[in-house]
Structures are given as C-alpha cells and as structure tokens.
Amino acid sequence: MYSLYFLTERVNALKIAIMGYGVVGSGVAALLKKNSGIIRENTGAELELKRILDIRNFENDEFSCLMTKDFTDIENDDEIDVVVETMGGLNPAFDFVSRCLKKKKHVVSSNKELVAEKGSELLALAEEAGVNFLFEASVGGGIPIIRPLTRCLAGNRISALAGILNGTTNFIMTKMITERSDFSEALALAQKLGYAEKDPTADVEGIDACRKICILASLAFGSHISPSCIHTEGITKITLSDVELAERFGYVIKLIAQAKMLENSKVAIMVSPALVKKSSMLSMVNDVFNACLVRGDQTGDVLLYGKGAGKSATASAVVGDIIDCSDNSEKRKVFGWKKEACGLVEDYLNVPVRLFVRTGNSEKEKILSAFKNAEIIENSDKNELAFITDEAAEGKLRDSLSASGLEVLSVLRVTDY
C-alpha cells in the first residue's frame, strides 16, 4: 500500500493525441482506456486521450467524440503533450510530426519508414525543441528492442546486430522448412491467415526488414544509415531444394537483417536470406515471431524475442514510449544518432562471407577445381548438389563462381550468428 500511495502522490498527467486510427492507432486508444488504472499504479502516469486524427468516419466508434479530420486541431492545442503517430508512410506523416515537434509536443511513432528515412531530421527537431521523438514500436512491435539497446546495453560496445525482423517472411520460411510447402503455397496461407498483405512486396522483398535494421544500426553505431545504402534481397527465389540441401549441412534458411562494425570502422549491413546453424538461437525463431540478436563486448550475444507485430503488442510498445515522455516531461531524453557519415557503409562485395551454392549434379569436378576446400552434399533425388565455400570477400567468391563455368542454380550467404 505504501508504494501505491507513493505513486499516486507523484502522478504526472499527460494529454495525448493519436494521428491515424488504423490497427495500431485503435490499439493504442483501447489500451489507454483499458489499462489506465494499471498504468497509473505501476508508473504514476495519468494518461488522457484527448484527440484522434483520421480522414475516415467512425460514427459508431466508442471514441467518435474525440475524432477530427483537421490536423491543426492537434497542432494548435496547447494542452496536448504527446502526439502518437501511427499513420504510416512519409506523407503527410513527416510534415505533421515535424510541426508537432516544433510546437514542443513529444512525438511517439510506430512508423518504420518515417524513422528509417527521416529519423535524423526529426531527432534534430526534437533536440532543438527540447522534447522527445521516440519510436520503440517501429522495429520490433511488442518486443522491447530499442530501449534495451540504448539503456540496458549502454555499457557495451556493440559489434553486431542480426535479426529476424519480419514475421511474414519468417512464417513463410517456417512452412517451407517444417512442412515442405513451396514459396507460393506458404505465401497464400500467410495471406489467408492475415499475416501477409494482398501486396506482400514490402515483406517478401526484404524492404520492411531493411527499414528496421537501419534504425537499429543507426542507434548502435551512432550515425544515420539510409535504407538506400543497404543491399537488400528477399525470399521469393528460395526453393525447396535450397531448404533441403541447407538442412543436410545442418542449417535452416531465414531472412536475416544484419549489421556489423568492421575493423576499418565501416559498417557491413545487409538484408538477405541466409543459412543459420541449427544450434543458433535465431534458428529456433519460428512462425510469425521475431528476434534480434545483439552482440556486446561485455554481454556476448543477447537475444530479444517475441511478437514482432499485432495490434495489442505494438500498442504496448507505443504506450511504453508515452510513459517515458511522462517520466521526462520536463526534460529531453539523450537519445538518437548523428547525421549520416559519408562512406560509413562498406560495399557488401568487400565483406568476407561464406557462400552456399546449389548447382547441377554433374559439376563436382568444376567445384573442386575452383573451390578446393569446398564441402559438397548431393541431392540425388533432384540431380543437384550444393557446396559451401571458404570465407573470402563476397566479390572475389562471385568472380570465382563466374570463372568456374558452373551451372549455378542459387547462391545464399552463410551467417555466423
């Protein structure tokens, strides 16, 4: 009782506006209403939802009395302390968020595209205004990733990040691995279950994961990294032959977003399907679950795991950031990254890697001629074989493949996470 009394004595009341009343925005509104008492008891924060912006009509919604279609109702309301941006995309989100920050309102966003593309600009505006721009929900949905990375692991020098950061692609790869569904069948099931959009391009081509690793790498290494700098591949070309041969080597295939600090102080960063050892923690992340592995010089590997999306899970992350704004209502958190450093990202072709190569069954002599130490596994049922190369710069390995005259059916990278 004493602790609860203490908390009620230090209540910090904040009025909140939500921009975008879709899946996440409506989830935030529902969570604020449902758990307001728990939030107050646990944190001392009194959170009052005052306004919701959306261009659509919600006449029968429980929050209809708070609805507006006019952004200036939020911008010019001096009582609103925190603005939650769950609109998605860059326009008009970037303009609206910028104007809210200039009005000295804290902003909490779940918009991965906005943070990845415009994060450095918005962080600068927040610093100038003395308010917070927070975005825990933009990367891992309900998984706490940003807060542990920037607080709990702040005493570490982070050398690498690797993650399964997209639930749709992980669901598809899980079905291909465990049930031997081909890509199109697994995608159709994901769409039927609501895990994949009608247009799944952003997921299956790696675009979503690219934006997320941009945010994490920018935080870990201190400089903005643009999605345009990142070599990105999706899973649309993965076949059951790749899955089966990888398994015979002791690996599973996952869409991996990874970033690593190199000895030359450049960052190797990429999104692509890759072979992950079955003994790795990442190999055990299945279905729509996400995970991020953080490699620190003091902690070693730390895995953050959970639901990477979903209405309630993502809303939970948003509300966590709102509470942070309550704790820091009179001051700005030291948080974020610097503007993009010229030449920070290393060309992926210069980065050392091992390659998994699938080829025709008649190519064994050519393989051993070009890659003397290659480990070869045959798939006699499909008249194919695969091998894994020694580690070398990717560009050099690909040049050797081209010069070998091999009938190359697929090439995938092998991770060390």
Stockholm file with secondary structure:
# STOCKHOLM 1.0

chainA/1-417         MYSLYFLTERVNALKIAIMGYGVVGSGVAALLKKNSGIIRENTGAELELKRILDIRNFENDEFSCLMTKDFTDIENDDEIDVVVETMGGLNPAFDFVSRCLKKKKHVVSSNKELVAEKGSELLALAEEAGVNFLFEASVGGGIPIIRPLTRCLAGNRISALAGILNGTTNFIMTKMITERSDFSEALALAQKLGYAEKDPTADVEGIDACRKICILASLAFGSHISPSCIHTEGITKITLSDVELAERFGYVIKLIAQAKMLENSKVAIMVSPALVKKSSMLSMVNDVFNACLVRGDQTGDVLLYGKGAGKSATASAVVGDIIDCSDNSEKRKVFGWKKEACGLVEDYLNVPVRLFVRTGNSEKEKILSAFKNAEIIENSDKNELAFITDEAAEGKLRDSLSASGLEVLSVLRVTDY
#=GR chainA/1-417 SS CHHHHHHHHTCEEEEEEEECCSHHHHHHHHHHHHTHHHHHHHHCEEEEEEEEECSSCCTTSTTGGGEESCTHHHHTCTTCCEEEECCCSSTTHHHHHHHHHHTTCEEEECCHHHHHHHHHHHHHHHHHHTCCEECTHHHHTTSCCHHIIIIITTTSCEEEEEEECCHHHHHHHHHHHHSCCCHHHHHHHHHHTTSSCSSCHHHHTSHHHHHHHHHHHHHHHSBCCCGGGSEECCSTTCCHHHHHHHHHTTEEEEEEEEEEECTTSCEEEEEEEEEEETTSGGGGCCTTEEEEEEEETTTEEEEEEEECCCHHHHHHHHHHHHHHHHHTTTSCCCCCCBSCCTTCBCCGGGSEEEEEEEEETTCHHHHHHHCTTCEEEEEGGGTEEEEECCCEEHHHHHHHHHHHTCCEEEEEEECCC
#=GC SS_cons         CHHHHHHHHTCEEEEEEEECCSHHHHHHHHHHHHTHHHHHHHHCEEEEEEEEECSSCCTTSTTGGGEESCTHHHHTCTTCCEEEECCCSSTTHHHHHHHHHHTTCEEEECCHHHHHHHHHHHHHHHHHHTCCEECTHHHHTTSCCHHIIIIITTTSCEEEEEEECCHHHHHHHHHHHHSCCCHHHHHHHHHHTTSSCSSCHHHHTSHHHHHHHHHHHHHHHSBCCCGGGSEECCSTTCCHHHHHHHHHTTEEEEEEEEEEECTTSCEEEEEEEEEEETTSGGGGCCTTEEEEEEEETTTEEEEEEEECCCHHHHHHHHHHHHHHHHHTTTSCCCCCCBSCCTTCBCCGGGSEEEEEEEEETTCHHHHHHHCTTCEEEEEGGGTEEEEECCCEEHHHHHHHHHHHTCCEEEEEEECCC
//
